[in-house]
């Protein structure tokens, strides 16, 4: 019986499952949105929210340049960098082929972006079944990733309902 056991196993051993979630989290931070199965997205949301919360709780220490910090603040920041580094790889590759410092992106960009927000940094949008195996597919993204200029309308805009049609031929 699996009473009171949280998390999904995905039919993998612990190290494979951890590696999969590390890679998904790194890709989510690098690309700001990824397409994956619904179960993986729900598990990834738990991981990503915890990592970003660690950076957000630092406050302005997270995105202040290191030389201008006090020794105590520098130690706090280093501690969070090491916590993030124990789960995320240091470097990633963006879509255009450039190297991205993933830890710095979480500490500088994402912590500043979600500063006043008490959690709920990601959204999961259901896309429908995958063609090959009918697995339910989703798009997981940071909540303001739709505001980023990526060319073309965002998924949220394309899902929005059309305006109601005006009544035609009403007698009055």
Residue, then its C-alpha position, 0 to 999 in steps of 0.5 A: x500500500x502506498x498510503x501517504x507517499x507523495x510523488x510519482x515514480x515514473x517506472x524508474x529508479x531513484x537516480x533516473x527519476x532525479x536525473x529526469x527531473x533535473x533535466x526538465x527543471x534546467x530546460x524549464x529555466x533555460x527556455x521558460x516553457x517546455x512541452x511534456x506529459x501531464x504527469x511529468x509537468x505536475x511533478x516538475x512544478x513541485x521541483x521548480x516552485x521549490x527552487x525558485x522559492x529559495x531564490x525569492x526568499x533571499x530578497x534583493x540579496x539574490x540579484x545584488x552584485x556580490x562585491x557590494x554585499x556584506x559578508x553575511x549576505x554573501x554567505x547567504x547567497x552562496x548557500x542558496x547558490x550551492x543548494x540550487x547547484x546541487x539540483x540544477x546544472x550550472x550551464x544550459x544551452x538556449x535555443x539560439x545555441x548560446x550558453x546560459x548560466x542557469x543558477x544566475x538566471x534563477x537568482x537574478x532574473x526569476x527571483x526579481x520577476x517573482x519578488x512579490x509573489x507568494x508561490x504559483x510561479x508556473x502554469x500548466x496548459x493541457x494540449x491534448x493527447x500525443x499522437x504516438x501513444x495517446x499520452x496527455x501532453x501539457x505545456x508548462x511555463x512560467x506565469x509571465x512567459x506569455x509576455x515574453x517576445x517569442x514571435x507569434x501569439x502566445x498559447x493563452x491568446x490562442x485559447x481565448x474565446x472569440x467575441x460573441x457575434x452580434x445578433x443578426x436580423x433582430x426586429x425592433 
